[in-house]
Amino acid sequence: MLPQPARARTLEAGVDLPEAVLGCSRSRSVRTACVVLALLVLSALSACGGAQKGKPAAELRVLAEPASASVQVNERFVGSARVLEKRPARLTPGPKRVTVEAPGYFPHDLELDLPAGTTTLNIKLRPVPP
């Protein structure tokens, strides 16, 4: 007969901790499978978080007129110029297609090769004539 595993800590309600947290039954094989699954989920979550070490980020700061202009990078909205003036968008370095647009103004598209560090884009949109 195999030695019995150490009993899991018990919550005040009398439910085993693995069963309460993971929804696992008291069966040893099911509990082992749940622990393995939980470890896989935790390792996957930790692999997704945070900036890559050794790769400094690029930041795009936008000073635009009008300040209500919206800014897109590679066809993805990153914020209004008003917000990006105070809190630059964190991006990966490299080539980017930037679009700045506002109602009543001609949109402006440009290609930028963003280096690591902060790049400031100062732009004044032209109003559409009446």
C-alpha positions as CSV (number, residue, x, y, z in Angstrom):
1,M,0.0,0.0,0.0
2,L,1.3,3.5,-0.9
3,P,1.9,6.0,1.8
4,Q,-1.0,8.4,2.3
5,P,-0.3,12.0,1.2
6,A,-0.2,14.7,3.8
7,R,-3.7,16.0,4.5
8,A,-4.5,19.3,2.9
9,R,-5.1,22.3,5.1
10,T,-8.8,22.6,5.9
11,L,-10.7,25.8,5.7
12,E,-13.0,26.8,8.6
13,A,-16.0,25.4,6.7
14,G,-14.4,22.0,6.7
15,V,-13.6,21.9,3.0
16,D,-10.2,20.8,1.8
17,L,-8.2,23.7,0.4
18,P,-7.5,22.1,-3.1
19,E,-11.2,21.3,-3.4
20,A,-12.2,24.9,-2.4
21,V,-9.7,26.6,-4.6
22,L,-9.5,24.4,-7.6
23,G,-12.8,22.6,-7.4
24,C,-11.0,19.2,-7.3
25,S,-12.4,16.2,-5.6
26,R,-10.5,14.2,-2.9
27,S,-9.4,11.6,-5.5
28,R,-5.6,11.6,-5.6
29,S,-5.4,11.3,-9.4
30,V,-7.9,14.1,-9.9
31,R,-6.2,16.3,-7.4
32,T,-2.8,15.7,-9.1
33,A,-4.3,16.7,-12.4
34,C,-5.8,19.8,-10.9
35,V,-2.5,20.8,-9.4
36,V,-0.7,20.3,-12.7
37,L,-3.4,22.3,-14.5
38,A,-3.1,25.1,-12.0
39,L,0.7,25.2,-12.4
40,L,0.3,25.4,-16.2
41,V,-2.1,28.2,-15.9
42,L,0.2,30.1,-13.5
43,S,3.2,29.7,-15.8
44,A,1.2,30.8,-18.8
45,L,0.0,33.9,-17.0
46,S,3.5,34.8,-15.8
47,A,4.9,34.5,-19.3
48,C,2.4,37.1,-20.6
49,G,3.1,39.9,-18.2
50,G,5.4,42.8,-18.2
51,A,7.9,44.4,-20.6
52,Q,10.7,42.2,-22.1
53,K,13.9,42.7,-20.2
54,G,16.7,44.0,-22.3
55,K,14.4,45.6,-24.9
56,P,13.7,49.2,-24.1
57,A,10.3,50.4,-25.1
58,A,9.5,53.2,-27.5
59,E,7.2,56.0,-26.4
60,L,5.1,58.2,-28.6
61,R,4.2,61.6,-27.2
62,V,1.8,63.6,-29.4
63,L,1.3,67.4,-29.3
64,A,-1.6,68.1,-31.7
65,E,-3.9,70.9,-32.6
66,P,-6.7,70.3,-32.0
67,A,-5.9,68.5,-28.7
68,S,-9.1,66.4,-29.1
69,A,-7.5,64.6,-32.2
70,S,-7.4,60.9,-32.0
71,V,-4.2,59.0,-32.7
72,Q,-4.0,55.5,-34.2
73,V,-0.8,53.5,-34.6
74,N,-0.9,50.7,-37.2
75,E,-4.7,51.2,-37.5
76,R,-5.2,50.7,-33.7
77,F,-6.5,53.5,-31.5
78,V,-3.9,54.5,-28.8
79,G,-5.5,57.6,-27.4
80,S,-6.4,61.2,-27.8
81,A,-3.6,63.8,-28.4
82,R,-4.6,65.4,-25.1
83,V,-3.9,62.2,-23.2
84,L,-0.8,61.2,-25.2
85,E,0.7,64.6,-24.4
86,K,0.8,63.8,-20.7
87,R,1.1,60.0,-20.9
88,P,3.0,58.8,-24.0
89,A,1.9,55.5,-25.6
90,R,4.3,52.7,-24.9
91,L,5.1,50.8,-28.1
92,T,7.7,48.4,-29.5
93,P,10.5,50.1,-31.4
94,G,10.4,49.9,-35.2
95,P,8.4,51.2,-38.2
96,K,4.9,52.4,-37.4
97,R,2.0,54.0,-39.5
98,V,0.6,56.9,-37.4
99,T,-2.8,58.5,-38.2
100,V,-3.9,61.7,-36.5
101,E,-7.5,62.8,-37.1
102,A,-10.3,65.0,-35.8
103,P,-13.8,65.9,-36.9
104,G,-13.7,68.9,-39.2
105,Y,-10.0,68.5,-40.0
106,F,-8.1,66.7,-42.7
107,P,-6.5,63.5,-41.4
108,H,-2.7,63.2,-41.4
109,D,-0.9,59.9,-42.0
110,L,2.8,59.4,-41.6
111,E,5.3,56.6,-41.4
112,L,7.7,56.7,-38.4
113,D,10.6,54.5,-37.4
114,L,10.3,54.7,-33.6
115,P,13.6,54.3,-31.8
116,A,13.8,53.2,-28.1
117,G,13.0,56.2,-25.8
118,T,10.5,59.0,-26.3
119,T,9.6,60.5,-29.7
120,T,7.5,63.6,-29.7
121,L,5.2,64.3,-32.7
122,N,4.2,67.9,-33.0
123,I,1.4,68.3,-35.5
124,K,-1.3,70.9,-36.5
125,L,-4.2,69.5,-38.5
126,R,-5.6,71.6,-41.3
127,P,-9.3,72.4,-41.0
128,V,-11.7,71.4,-43.8
129,P,-13.0,74.5,-45.6
130,P,-16.7,75.2,-45.2
